[in-house]
Amino acid sequence: MITLFSYPELYGLEDNNPYGLKVFAFLKLCGLPFEHRHILDTKSAPRGQLPYVTDGQESIGDSDAIIAYLKRQYGLAIDDALTRIQHDLSFLIGRALDDLYWVMSYSRWSDPRFWPVFKDAFLAAHPGITPDSLDAARQYNFERYRYQGIGRFETGEVYARGIADLQVISNLLGDSEFLFGAQPAGIDASVYGFVANIFFYDIDTPLKQFVLTQPELVRHCRAIRAAIARSA
């Protein structure tokens, strides 16, 4: 049995981290049975970070490595119909999402306009988590942002990066529910993991304000959410 270990839920989403939600959505879209365990302690994770999965004696960390393993192990056909160009485009979209991650994280943990809302929502949803532990996590993230580089930008410049990432994905979607046809591909799970963690949050960041102006992103997010619900 596959077990997915990821961060806790928030705002009705199965993971408040886009990478964990990406893997969750991928498993659901592929119809693979799995157990979902929400944790915060990363000491048992093979890369010291979430998400990770166990499958028998295997333990795999990193969302891309997890998805590659699942495709090999279970012969998943979700991306078999993609052309070479579509595979390459999926790779590039994934890299744009990696860039967007830092802006999303910054909006929750660093921006003083939105940190109190995020903190209060997290504590209300998970009363076992202490305010001090979240404050410590915030200080840790400040260091991450500085070393990664996003913490050295002005606030407006930070959000401009994330909005540029979202705009490209919106452009690629066009009038389609999914990126490459009538059925979702693996990259659709990835996009959902990120956009859902903006769209469904009751936090009015510049990223959410932008998503709400893009019917392509909203349509995609709702379509993947509906596909996940049908697989339950």
Protein Blocks (a to p, Z undefined) as FASTA:
>chain_A
ZZddddddeehiabfbfklmmmmmmmmmnopacdddddfblklpmnlpacdddehjbcce
hjklmmmmmmmmnopaklmmpcfklmmmmmmmmmmmmmmmmmmmmmmmmmmmlmmmmmmm
mmmmmmmbcfklmmmmmmmmmmmmmmnommmpcfklmmmmmmmmmmmmmmmnmmafbfnb
jbdcfklmmmmmmmmmmmmpccdcfklmmmmmmmklmmmmmmmmmmmmmmZZ
